[in-house]
Amino acid sequence: MFEELRFKHAEFIPGENTTIRRGVKWALRDGNTVRIVLPSGDEVCSAIRTEVMRYCDLTDYDIALQHDEETRTLPGLFEAMRRAYPDFDKREIVTVVHFEIPKEVE
């Protein structure tokens, strides 16, 4: 059974995508395969690759492949993090989770 990576809002692009998650929970799963539920309800499995850093150290490059267009800018991502976690601070540790969406399910 695969652990599920959930999304409140997603506009996946075929190929590599990223999601920024608070803390290190997903960093402990680096290299594992997870189940991703697409907006259509379809599910795909993908191995994940992770990087851990402080939110304030993220660059435009780190978020260029974000799963949601709104969060592909640092101000947009910060607003989304604050909606999800009202007490979120830019000095917090986050995990950048990289995963693949197959082209055939775009």
C-alpha atoms as one frame of an Amber mdcrd trajectory, in Angstrom:
protein
   0.000   0.000   0.000   1.395   3.372  -1.029   1.160   6.499   1.079  -0.962
   9.182  -0.561   0.312  12.659  -1.386  -2.802  14.870  -1.202  -3.503  18.259
  -2.731  -6.181  20.848  -1.959  -5.677  22.395  -5.393  -3.663  21.032  -8.282
  -2.970  21.944 -11.879  -0.464  19.233 -12.654   1.749  19.471 -15.709   2.895
  16.359 -17.569   6.388  15.396 -16.446   8.126  16.688 -13.332   6.098  18.601
 -10.737   6.953  19.855  -7.275   5.102  20.592  -4.094   6.429  22.447  -1.072
   5.452  20.878   2.256   5.918  22.246   5.750   8.438  20.387   7.903  10.344
  17.196   7.144   7.641  14.493   7.077   8.025  13.962   3.324  11.839  14.176
   3.448  11.775  10.934   5.419  10.108   9.309   2.388  12.795  10.290  -0.145
  12.966   7.611  -2.838   9.658   6.018  -1.823   6.776   5.556  -4.227   3.585
   7.430  -3.346   0.072   7.531  -4.778  -1.066  10.852  -6.244  -4.759  11.526
  -6.851  -5.327  13.707  -9.919  -8.157  16.272 -10.149  -9.947  13.879 -12.537
 -10.006  11.258  -9.785  -7.416   9.118 -11.585  -4.488   7.935  -9.506  -0.835
   7.618 -10.471   2.135   6.345  -8.544   5.445   8.143  -8.580   8.756   7.841
  -6.813   9.547  11.050  -4.975  12.794  12.932  -4.577  13.093  15.491  -1.794
  15.184  18.447  -0.672  14.990  20.143   2.740  15.636  23.856   3.263  14.303
  26.943   4.974  11.394  28.545   3.167  13.340  31.827   2.929  16.085  30.011
   0.981  13.746  28.827  -1.802  14.505  30.249  -5.248  12.385  30.767  -8.340
  14.080  27.652  -9.737  12.901  25.548  -6.765   9.256  26.452  -7.371   9.163
  26.681 -11.181   7.487  23.264 -11.464   4.968  23.767  -8.654   1.785  21.757
  -9.126  -0.345  24.909  -8.897   0.241  27.933 -11.127  -0.595  30.343  -8.275
   2.338  28.986  -6.272   4.964  29.332  -9.011   6.037  32.696  -7.570   7.483
  33.196  -4.092   4.754  35.665  -3.014   2.033  33.342  -4.352   3.537  30.336
  -2.601   3.819  32.234   0.676   0.144  33.229   0.499  -0.835  29.598  -0.141
   1.316  28.422   2.783  -0.332  31.021   5.052  -3.796  29.822   3.974  -2.841
  26.234   4.791  -0.899  27.124   7.952  -1.956  30.536   9.382   1.101  30.637
  11.662   3.565  29.806   8.850   6.827  31.767   9.024   9.361  32.316   6.220
  12.157  30.936   8.453  10.516  27.512   8.745  11.936  24.302   7.350  10.134
  22.995   4.259  10.549  19.981   2.039  10.577  20.333  -1.746   8.964  17.151
  -3.080   9.605  16.280  -6.740   7.341  13.777  -8.517   6.327  12.749 -12.037
   2.950  12.919 -13.736   2.918  10.647 -16.803   2.160  12.398 -20.093  -0.668
   9.987 -20.881  -2.787  11.233 -17.939  -2.477  14.950 -18.644
